Amino acid sequence: MPLANTISVLVVDDQLTMRALIRNALQQIGFKDIREAPDGEEALKQLL
């Protein structure tokens, strides 16, 4: 099983466009479980 299928990724950036670019790049290399947050506070909420 490829490593990208077993890893969860949380993309944190205040710019929506940047998050979308990173998400697309990760999807292209096989990542499936990708979450997004606009800031550190929201990222921590998603992790807890």
C-alpha positions as CSV (number, residue, x, y, z in Angstrom):
1,M,0.0,0.0,0.0
2,P,1.5,3.4,-0.9
3,L,2.4,5.6,2.0
4,A,0.1,8.4,0.7
5,N,-2.9,6.2,1.3
6,T,-2.1,5.8,5.0
7,I,-1.2,9.4,6.0
8,S,-3.6,12.1,7.0
9,V,-2.6,15.7,6.0
10,L,-3.7,19.0,7.6
11,V,-2.9,22.0,5.4
12,V,-2.8,25.2,7.4
13,D,-2.6,28.5,5.6
14,D,-4.5,31.8,5.8
15,Q,-4.8,32.1,2.1
16,L,-7.6,30.0,0.5
17,T,-5.8,30.0,-2.9
18,M,-2.6,28.6,-1.3
19,R,-4.5,25.9,0.5
20,A,-6.2,24.9,-2.7
21,L,-2.9,24.7,-4.6
22,I,-1.3,22.5,-1.9
23,R,-4.4,20.3,-1.7
24,N,-4.3,19.8,-5.5
25,A,-0.6,19.0,-5.4
26,L,-1.1,16.4,-2.6
27,Q,-4.1,14.8,-4.4
28,Q,-2.0,14.5,-7.6
29,I,0.6,12.5,-5.8
30,G,-1.9,10.2,-4.2
31,F,-3.0,11.7,-0.8
32,K,-6.6,11.2,-0.1
33,D,-7.2,12.2,3.5
34,I,-6.5,16.0,3.3
35,R,-8.0,18.5,5.7
36,E,-7.7,22.3,5.7
37,A,-7.6,25.1,8.2
38,P,-7.2,28.8,7.8
39,D,-5.1,29.3,11.0
40,G,-3.5,27.6,13.9
41,E,-6.5,27.8,16.2
42,E,-8.7,26.1,13.7
43,A,-6.0,23.5,13.0
44,L,-5.8,22.6,16.7
45,K,-9.6,22.3,16.9
46,Q,-9.5,19.8,14.1
47,L,-6.8,17.8,15.8
48,L,-8.6,17.6,19.1
